[in-house]
Amino acid sequence: MKDLNLSVSLLVAVLGLSLSSCNGGAVKIVSPDQQQAKIDLGFRLMFDEEFSRPNGIACATCHDPQLGWGDDRPQGKGVQDHTLDTMTGTVPHDGNLAVAGPRFKTILTGRNTPTIYNSHVFPEMFWDGRAGDLAHQANFPVGGFNEMNSDWATDVIPLVKANPEYMSLYKAAYKTASVSQANLANAMGAYEETISVFDTPYDKYLAGDTGAMNAAELAGMDLFFGKAACGTCHSSPLMTDLSYHNVGVPEFGQIALNGGTDLGRGAGDDWKAAPAGPTTTTPNPADDCKFKTPQLRMSKVTGPYFHNGWALTIEEAVAFMATGGGPDLSSSGTKAPEMTDRMLTAQELDDLTTFVRDALMGTEIK
């Protein structure tokens, strides 16, 4: 078997093919043309506003390439006008009140919309890691009542089947005319993997270009990995430890309005649960108020910051972290012990912010 795997790898290298796993670990060769068809299909799916109910919300509505592949809002906002009819009371008030209107209410998601930039580096998705890779994550927003409020089987798949351009790409990508939710989500994941930026001044510096960063950025880098200890969790080269931490972010937005506490990973949503089925909840107090450590490239354009968008500017976010964060909102003492006031001078704080804001900024993908 070892020799067979080596032979397959050599064939892939010679022919310029790519590998993907299927059927419980079996190896399948995917040609460059197939992979490009997946990416092209995923691109179209990402920007299609006909999949939501009512129409008008695409994945790219919240993951907007003009807004750092986020939405420039503290919390996300999806489909709105199905949530509460105050005249008939046919739909119960669900506690997600943000702005009351004469007939309907505006609702927000409980958390900030994560950027897609470099999201492929994470083995788990969402702030609490409840989904697996990008393809797995793509299953969830379609059915979210406050996101797209739709259904794969009754809304998305029939529209794909009825569209000749979709079907042409689908057949090229998956060599079948049988449209499945799994393949459509896979295509979206393939496209999202292309939203990748590693051409920042810091990356050029790591590659040996000693002139890639200016004096303030270099000073900020030294602080980041030294006195400020940011690199403890935002470790190089990915600028994340791929883990989850409680840094004391105050409650903000819809959950704060309702007087609740977002327990994050501690709420126990099982990421292995089928996207279309019920979520298995196994609370874990040891993870209360812990959220994913974001990667920091492109942070200049991906605010607001933290899991609930509490920090509106990157200057606020850096200062919050450098001074020890906020109080522990968990009842189980989960705040990261590394979160202490680093006693930076005003100049040091400015240099640190310059490194995060400017030295980690690459070429935007729009």
C-alpha positions as CSV (number, residue, x, y, z in Angstrom):
1,M,0.0,0.0,0.0
2,K,2.9,2.4,0.8
3,D,4.4,1.8,-2.7
4,L,0.9,2.4,-4.3
5,N,0.5,5.7,-2.5
6,L,3.9,6.8,-3.5
7,S,3.2,5.9,-7.1
8,V,-0.1,7.9,-7.0
9,S,1.7,10.9,-5.5
10,L,4.4,10.7,-8.3
11,L,1.7,10.5,-11.0
12,V,-0.1,13.5,-9.5
13,A,3.2,15.5,-9.4
14,V,4.1,14.6,-13.0
15,L,0.6,15.3,-14.5
16,G,-0.2,18.4,-12.4
17,L,-3.2,16.8,-10.8
18,S,-4.6,17.3,-7.3
19,L,-5.7,14.8,-4.7
20,S,-8.9,14.7,-2.6
21,S,-10.3,12.1,-0.2
22,C,-13.7,10.5,-0.7
23,N,-15.6,7.4,0.5
24,G,-14.0,7.2,3.9
25,G,-10.4,7.9,2.9
26,A,-10.2,6.5,-0.6
27,V,-8.0,8.7,-2.8
28,K,-9.4,10.3,-5.9
29,I,-7.4,12.2,-8.5
30,V,-9.0,15.6,-9.4
31,S,-7.7,17.3,-12.6
32,P,-6.9,21.0,-12.7
33,D,-10.0,21.5,-14.9
34,Q,-12.2,19.8,-12.4
35,Q,-10.9,21.8,-9.6
36,Q,-11.3,25.0,-11.5
37,A,-14.9,24.0,-12.3
38,K,-15.5,23.5,-8.6
39,I,-14.1,27.0,-7.9
40,D,-16.1,28.6,-10.6
41,L,-19.3,26.9,-9.4
42,G,-18.6,27.9,-5.8
43,F,-18.1,31.5,-6.9
44,R,-21.5,31.6,-8.6
45,L,-23.1,30.0,-5.6
46,M,-21.5,32.4,-3.2
47,F,-22.9,35.5,-5.0
48,D,-26.4,34.1,-5.8
49,E,-29.2,36.1,-4.1
50,E,-32.0,33.8,-5.3
51,F,-31.3,31.1,-2.7
52,S,-32.6,33.0,0.3
53,R,-36.2,33.2,1.4
54,P,-37.2,35.8,0.6
55,N,-34.6,36.5,-2.1
56,G,-31.9,39.1,-1.7
57,I,-29.4,37.5,0.6
58,A,-26.3,35.7,-0.8
59,C,-23.4,34.3,1.2
60,A,-21.5,37.3,-0.2
61,T,-24.0,39.7,1.3
62,C,-22.4,39.1,4.7
63,H,-19.0,38.0,3.3
64,D,-18.6,41.0,1.0
65,P,-15.3,41.3,-0.9
66,Q,-15.5,45.1,-0.7
67,L,-15.7,44.9,3.1
68,G,-12.8,42.5,3.9
69,W,-14.9,39.5,3.1
70,G,-17.0,40.4,6.2
71,D,-19.9,42.9,6.5
72,D,-18.4,45.8,8.5
73,R,-21.0,45.2,11.2
74,P,-20.6,44.2,14.8
75,Q,-23.1,41.3,14.2
76,G,-24.4,39.8,11.0
77,K,-27.7,40.7,9.4
78,G,-29.5,38.3,7.1
79,V,-33.1,37.9,5.9
80,Q,-35.4,40.1,7.9
81,D,-39.0,40.3,7.0
82,H,-40.1,36.8,8.0
83,T,-39.4,37.1,11.7
84,L,-42.2,38.9,13.5
85,D,-45.6,40.1,12.3
86,T,-46.7,42.4,15.1
87,M,-50.2,42.8,13.6
88,T,-51.2,39.2,13.7
89,G,-48.6,37.7,16.1
90,T,-48.4,34.6,14.0
91,V,-44.6,34.3,14.6
92,P,-43.4,34.3,18.2
93,H,-41.0,36.9,19.4
94,D,-37.7,35.0,19.5
95,G,-35.6,37.3,21.7
96,N,-33.4,38.6,18.9
97,L,-34.8,42.2,18.9
98,A,-32.4,44.8,17.7
99,V,-34.5,47.6,16.2
100,A,-38.3,47.6,16.4
101,G,-40.3,48.5,13.3
102,P,-44.0,49.2,12.7
103,R,-44.6,45.7,11.4
104,F,-41.4,43.6,11.4
105,K,-38.3,43.7,13.5
106,T,-34.7,43.8,12.5
107,I,-32.7,40.9,13.8
108,L,-29.0,40.3,14.0
109,T,-27.0,37.1,14.5
110,G,-25.4,36.8,17.9
111,R,-21.9,37.1,16.6
112,N,-19.6,38.9,14.3
113,T,-19.3,37.7,10.7
114,P,-15.8,36.2,10.4
115,T,-13.8,37.2,7.4
116,I,-13.1,34.5,4.7
117,Y,-9.5,35.7,4.4
118,N,-7.2,32.7,5.1
119,S,-10.1,30.8,6.7
120,H,-8.8,27.7,5.0
121,V,-6.0,27.5,7.6
122,F,-8.5,26.4,10.3
123,P,-9.5,22.8,10.8
124,E,-12.8,24.0,12.4
125,M,-15.1,26.8,11.5
126,F,-17.3,29.4,13.3
127,W,-16.2,31.3,16.4
128,D,-17.0,28.2,18.5
129,G,-15.6,25.6,16.1
130,R,-18.9,23.8,15.6
131,A,-18.3,23.0,12.0
132,G,-15.5,21.2,10.3
133,D,-13.7,22.5,7.2
134,L,-15.0,25.1,4.8
135,A,-17.1,22.7,2.9
136,H,-18.8,21.5,6.0
137,Q,-19.4,25.1,7.2
138,A,-21.0,26.0,3.9
139,N,-24.0,23.8,4.8
140,F,-25.2,25.9,7.7
141,P,-26.1,29.5,6.7
142,V,-28.7,28.4,4.1
143,G,-31.0,27.1,6.8
144,G,-30.3,29.8,9.4
145,F,-33.5,31.7,10.1
146,N,-31.6,34.9,10.6
147,E,-29.2,34.2,7.7
148,M,-30.7,32.9,4.5
149,N,-33.9,31.2,5.9
150,S,-33.9,28.7,3.1
151,D,-33.7,25.0,2.5
152,W,-31.2,23.0,0.4
153,A,-33.7,20.4,-0.9
154,T,-36.7,22.6,-1.7
155,D,-35.0,25.9,-2.6
156,V,-31.3,25.6,-3.6
157,I,-31.0,22.3,-5.4
158,P,-34.1,22.9,-7.7
159,L,-32.7,26.3,-8.7
160,V,-29.3,24.7,-9.6
161,K,-30.9,22.0,-11.6
162,A,-33.0,24.5,-13.6
163,N,-30.0,26.7,-14.5
164,P,-28.0,25.5,-17.6
165,E,-24.8,27.4,-16.6
166,Y,-24.9,25.9,-13.1
167,M,-25.4,22.4,-14.5
168,S,-22.5,22.8,-17.0
169,L,-20.1,23.7,-14.2
170,Y,-21.5,21.0,-11.9
171,K,-21.0,18.3,-14.5
172,A,-17.5,19.4,-15.2
173,A,-16.7,19.5,-11.5
174,Y,-18.3,16.3,-10.3
175,K,-18.7,14.2,-13.5
176,T,-22.4,13.6,-12.7
177,A,-25.8,15.3,-13.3
178,S,-27.0,14.2,-9.9
179,V,-27.0,17.4,-7.8
180,S,-26.3,16.9,-4.1
181,Q,-26.0,19.3,-1.2
182,A,-22.7,17.8,-0.3
183,N,-21.2,18.6,-3.7
184,L,-22.6,22.2,-3.7
185,A,-21.1,22.8,-0.3
186,N,-17.9,21.3,-1.5
187,A,-17.8,23.7,-4.4
188,M,-18.4,26.7,-2.1
189,G,-15.5,25.5,0.1
190,A,-13.2,25.2,-2.9
191,Y,-13.9,28.8,-3.9
192,E,-13.5,30.1,-0.3
193,E,-10.0,28.4,-0.2
194,T,-8.9,30.8,-2.9
195,I,-9.5,33.8,-0.7
196,S,-5.9,33.5,0.6
197,V,-3.4,36.3,1.3
198,F,0.2,35.7,2.3
199,D,2.0,38.6,0.6
200,T,2.1,41.0,3.5
201,P,5.3,42.9,4.5
202,Y,5.7,40.5,7.4
203,D,5.6,37.5,5.0
204,K,8.2,39.2,2.8
205,Y,10.3,39.8,5.8
206,L,10.0,36.2,6.8
207,A,11.1,35.3,3.3
208,G,14.4,37.2,3.7
209,D,13.5,40.8,2.6
210,T,14.9,42.7,5.5
211,G,13.6,46.0,4.0
212,A,10.0,44.9,3.8
213,M,9.0,46.5,7.1
214,N,9.7,50.0,8.3
215,A,11.1,50.9,11.7
216,A,7.7,51.2,13.5
217,E,6.6,47.8,12.1
218,L,9.8,46.1,13.2
219,A,9.5,47.6,16.7
220,G,5.9,46.4,16.8
221,M,6.9,42.9,15.7
222,D,9.5,42.7,18.5
223,L,6.8,43.7,20.9
224,F,4.2,41.3,19.4
225,F,6.5,38.3,20.0
226,G,8.2,39.8,23.1
227,K,6.9,42.1,25.8
228,A,3.3,42.2,24.6
229,A,3.3,38.4,24.2
230,C,0.6,38.4,21.5
231,G,2.5,35.6,19.7
232,T,1.6,33.2,22.6
233,C,-1.8,32.7,20.9
234,H,-1.3,34.4,17.5
235,S,1.7,32.3,16.8
236,S,3.8,32.6,13.6
237,P,3.6,31.8,10.7
238,L,-0.3,31.4,10.7
239,M,-0.7,34.1,13.3
240,T,-3.1,31.8,15.2
241,D,-2.6,28.8,17.5
242,L,-5.8,27.3,16.0
243,S,-7.2,27.1,19.5
244,Y,-9.9,28.8,21.6
245,H,-9.5,31.3,24.5
246,N,-11.5,33.5,26.9
247,V,-10.0,36.9,26.7
248,G,-12.8,38.7,28.6
249,V,-14.6,40.3,25.7
250,P,-17.6,42.2,27.2
251,E,-21.1,41.1,26.1
252,F,-22.3,43.2,23.2
253,G,-25.3,43.3,20.8
254,Q,-28.3,41.1,20.8
255,I,-27.1,38.8,23.7
256,A,-26.3,41.9,25.8
257,L,-29.7,43.4,25.1
258,N,-31.3,40.2,26.5
259,G,-29.0,40.1,29.5
260,G,-27.4,36.8,28.5
261,T,-23.8,35.5,28.3
262,D,-22.4,33.9,25.2
263,L,-20.7,30.7,26.4
264,G,-19.0,30.2,23.1
265,R,-17.3,26.8,22.8
266,G,-18.6,25.9,26.3
267,A,-22.2,25.8,25.0
268,G,-21.1,22.4,23.5
269,D,-22.5,22.5,19.9
270,D,-21.1,19.2,18.4
271,W,-19.5,20.1,15.1
272,K,-19.9,16.5,13.9
273,A,-23.7,16.8,13.9
274,A,-25.3,16.6,10.5
275,P,-25.9,20.1,9.1
276,A,-29.5,19.4,8.2
277,G,-30.2,17.6,11.5
278,P,-30.4,18.6,15.2
279,T,-27.3,19.7,17.0
280,T,-26.0,17.5,19.8
281,T,-25.4,19.8,22.8
282,T,-22.9,18.7,25.4
283,P,-22.0,21.7,27.5
284,N,-18.4,21.9,28.8
285,P,-17.9,24.5,31.5
286,A,-14.1,24.3,31.0
287,D,-14.7,26.0,27.6
288,D,-17.1,28.7,28.7
289,C,-16.6,32.0,27.0
290,K,-13.8,30.6,24.8
291,F,-13.7,31.6,21.2
292,K,-11.4,30.9,18.2
293,T,-8.1,32.7,18.0
294,P,-8.5,34.6,14.7
295,Q,-5.6,34.8,12.2
296,L,-4.5,38.4,11.9
297,R,-3.6,38.9,8.3
298,M,-5.8,41.5,6.6
299,S,-7.0,42.8,10.0
300,K,-6.9,46.3,8.8
301,V,-10.0,45.7,6.6
302,T,-11.8,43.0,8.6
303,G,-13.3,44.9,11.6
304,P,-15.2,45.1,13.8
305,Y,-13.3,42.8,16.0
306,F,-13.8,39.9,18.4
307,H,-16.6,37.3,18.3
308,N,-19.3,39.9,18.9
309,G,-17.8,42.9,17.1
310,W,-17.3,44.7,20.4
311,A,-14.2,46.6,19.2
312,L,-15.1,48.8,16.3
313,T,-11.5,49.8,15.4
314,I,-8.2,47.9,15.3
315,E,-6.7,50.4,17.7
316,E,-9.4,49.5,20.3
317,A,-8.8,45.8,19.7
318,V,-5.0,46.0,20.2
319,A,-5.2,48.2,23.2
320,F,-7.8,45.9,24.8
321,M,-5.6,42.9,24.4
322,A,-2.4,44.6,25.5
323,T,-4.0,45.8,28.7
324,G,-5.3,42.4,29.8
325,G,-8.7,42.2,28.2
326,G,-11.9,42.4,30.2
327,P,-13.5,40.6,33.2
328,D,-14.0,36.9,33.2
329,L,-17.7,36.4,32.3
330,S,-17.6,32.7,32.7
331,S,-18.6,31.1,36.0
332,S,-15.8,28.5,35.8
333,G,-12.7,30.7,35.7
334,T,-11.7,30.1,32.1
335,K,-10.1,33.4,31.3
336,A,-6.7,32.9,29.8
337,P,-3.9,33.5,32.3
338,E,-1.8,35.1,29.6
339,M,-4.3,38.0,29.6
340,T,-2.4,40.5,31.8
341,D,-1.6,44.2,31.4
342,R,1.7,44.3,29.5
343,M,2.3,47.9,30.7
344,L,3.2,49.2,27.3
345,T,4.1,52.9,26.8
346,A,2.1,55.0,24.4
347,Q,4.8,54.6,21.8
348,E,5.0,50.9,22.3
349,L,1.2,50.6,21.9
350,D,1.4,52.6,18.7
351,D,4.2,50.5,17.3
352,L,2.3,47.3,18.2
353,T,-0.8,48.6,16.4
354,T,1.3,49.6,13.4
355,F,2.6,46.0,13.1
356,V,-0.8,44.4,13.3
357,R,-2.6,47.0,11.1
358,D,0.1,47.6,8.4
359,A,2.7,44.9,8.4
360,L,0.0,42.2,8.2
361,M,-1.9,43.8,5.4
362,G,-1.5,42.2,2.0
363,T,-3.2,42.6,-1.4
364,E,-7.0,42.7,-1.1
365,I,-9.0,40.2,-3.1
366,K,-12.1,41.9,-4.6
